[in-house]
Amino acid sequence: MLNRITLGVSALAMGLALVSCAGTRLDPAQFQSDIASGQYEAALSQLDQESKDDVAQLLDRGLLLSSLEEYDASNEAFDKAEQKIDDLYTRSLTQEALSLLTNDRTRDYRAPRFERVLIPYFRAWNYIEQGDVEGALVEARKINERLEFERTQCPDEEGACGEDAFLRFFSGLVFEWGGEWNDA
């Protein structure tokens, strides 16, 4: 009986050790080098080799596809990232506890507040590039709604949340471009 318990504990420990050593196939230095040199297809192919479909990868994918002028595919990646952020927001602490036993790579990437606001900004740029005024206006409204929501989340931290002058200015330009002078 003791041998079975020892064997079981050993197998569990070995499994946890293997999980904690599991790495990623993405070479961050090469990925950044590809982006810096304008090799967006190469960077995108590195992302395609990844098995994970996490927020950071989806955001990277959206930006790379936008750089390749594949705006609809880019917006799809941003939509998936936004949905994943919403899903992770409500997830339990089970994964946090698992990461203590293994390593931080078992945790999903949780986007900081500013990335939630930047997603509609990136989508708005995609719509602008396509000449889609209505699509850009929808995203400008989302920018303002998110900034207002973030402002209500930390009212004691003056200027820390929801007050991004650049994004407010950008959304104002989009409203002006769309002829919505009252919102500009």
N, C-alpha and C positions, 0 to 999 in steps of 0.2 A: 504494500500500500504506500509506504514511504517513497519507494522508487518511482511509483506513478506520479506522486505529487511533485517530487524532484524533477522528473522528466517534464511534467506539465509546466512547472515554473520556469525551467530552462528553455522550453520551447517558446513560452510567452516572452521571456527576456530577449531571446534571439530575434523573435519577430519584431519587438519594439526597437531593438538595436538596428535592424535592417531598415525599418521605416524611418528612423531618425537619421540614417545615413543616406536615405534616398535623396537624390539631387535632381536638378533640372538639366535638360539637354541644351537649353538656351545659353549661349555664351554671351554674357552681358557686354564684355569689351568689344566683341565682334559686332553685336547688335548695335551698340552706340556708334561704332565706327561706320557701319553701313548707313546709318541715318545721317551722320555728319557729312558723309561723302555723297549723299543724295542717292544711295543705292537702296531705294525704298522697296523694290521687289525682293532683294536679298534679305532685308530685314523682315519683310512679311513672310518669306518662306521659312525663316527661323521660327517665327510665331506659329506657322502651320505645323511645324514638327513637334510643338508642345502639345501635350495631351490635356493640359489644364485649360479651362475656359473661365478664368477668373476675371475680376474687375480690371486689374492692371493690364492684363493681356488684351481684353476687349477695348480698353481705352487706347492702348498702343495700336491695335488693329484699326480702330476708327480713324486715328490721326494719320496712319500710313496710307490707308485707302483714300482719305481726303487728299493727301499729297500726290497720290496717283490719279487724282481727278475721278475717282470712282465714288461719287457722292452718295448715291443710294445705298451702296454696300457699306459705306462709312456710317451713314445714319442708322443702318440696321445694327452695326456693332455698338454704336452709342446707345441705341434702344436696349440692347441686351445688357450692356454695362449698367444702365440705369435700373433695369429690372433686378439685376443681381445685387446692386447696392440696396434696393428696397428689401429684398429677401434677407440679406445679411443683417440688416438693421433689426430685424425681429428674431434672429436666430438665438438659440439658448447659449449658455456658457459651456456646454459640453465640449465643444471644440477647443475652447480656451484651456480646459482642464487636460484634454488630450495632449495639447502642445507642451504642457509642463512635463508630461511623461516622455515625450519624444523630442521634438524640436519645433521651432517657430515656423518651419516650412509646412507643417500640417495645418496651420491656420490659414483661412482665406484672407486675402487682402481686403481690408476695410478702408474704403475711400474716405479721406478727410473731407470735412464740410466743403472746402473750396472746390473739390472735384465734382461734387454734386451740382454746384452752380455752373461749373465750366462746361458740363455736357450740353446744355442748351446753347451755350455760346458757340461751341464747335459745330453743332447742328445748324445754327443760324448762318454761320459762314458757308456751310455746304449749300444751303438754300440761296444765299447771296450769289455764290459762284454759278448756280444754275439759273439765276434770274427769277427765282420764285419768291415774290414779295410776300405773299400770304404765309408761306412756310416760315420765312424769316420773322414775320410779325408774331406768329405763334410762339416761336422760340424766345423772342424778346420779352413777351409777356411771362413766359416761364422763368426767364432770368429774374425779372422783377419780383415775381411771386416767391421764388426761392430765396432771394436776398431778404425779402420781408420776413419770410419764415425764419431764416437764420437769425435775423435781428431779434425776433421774439424769443429765441432759444437762449440767449445770453444777454438779457437787458442790463445787467450790472456791469458788463464789460464794454464800456463805451468805445465804439469804433472797432471793436474786435470782430464782430460778426455782422454780416449783412450790409456792411458799408464798404462796398468795393466801387470806388469812383470810376475806374475804367469800365467795369461792366455796366454801371448806370449810364455812363456816357455812350457806350456802344449801343445799348438798347435804345437810348434816345435817338441816335443816328438811324437805327433801323426804323423806328416809328416815324421819323421825319421822311425817310426814303419811301415809306409806305403811305405817306400823306396823313398820318394820324398825329396831327399837330398837338392835340391836347395831351397825348401821352408822351410826346417828345420832351 
